Amino acid sequence: MGSERRKALPFKDKMPDTANISRLLNELPACFRVTLQGKFGHILDLLSVDVQTPAVTTLAQFYDPPLRSFLFQDFHLTPTLEEFDRLLGFSMKGRTPYNRIGQVTEVEMLALALHIPISDALANWKKRDNLFGFWRAYLEEEAERLFEIHHWDALVNMLALLIYGLVLFPTHEGFIDSAAISIFWAVWKDKQSFVPPLLADTFHTLHTRHQRKNWGMGKNSCVFV
């Protein structure tokens, strides 16, 4: 492949605010940290990763939408399910791929499972653009309440949901939308794997950023906005 000079795309990086999640995790008894890892994989490790944003944004320049891979002069680079599986410590073995696309978990069921008062959950189920979900501030308040009463099992699930919405499948800043909640629910209750949708979301993010003419914040902005 011959070298070709092309115009750089104006990617920006924006990291999620996870200070409150990290603080609560530091206070969580060690055995319940193990419980969280057993349920959801090594997602806690994502909070301590030193993300090299200049390297990531530079890599994004080499993404080729038609080929769905990163093109360099002498080789192609494509992330795979197996690599995501190993990185996240969440084996797909014995689990079905996520298949709840378009399905929204009932707020009442979610509230009961997370030990949130149903009336409060319904009152805080908000719409942002065309997406429904919870604002981070509300879920963090509920996490603080669960921490104060030492309801560790419920707190583990609440913290995992926050990580899903803010780190793994972010949309609008500080908003945990129904898509992230659906994947969280499928992993927790239906024993499905979040690795395929995470890889798909990564490809979709890169693809849409290369296709889009206006480079503002939008859906599926994992690292780039």
Secondary structure, DSSP 8 states (H G I E B T S, - for coil): ------------B-----HHHHHHHHHS-HHHHHHHHHHH-SGGGGGG----HHHHHHHHTTEETTTTEEE-SS-EE---HHHHHHHHT---TT-EE---TT----HHHHHHHHT--HHHHHHT-EEETTEEEEEHHHHHHHHHHHHHTT-HHHHHHHHHHHHIIIIIS--STTEEEHHHHHHHHHHHHS-EESHHHHHHHHHHHHHHHHH-SS----TT-SSB-
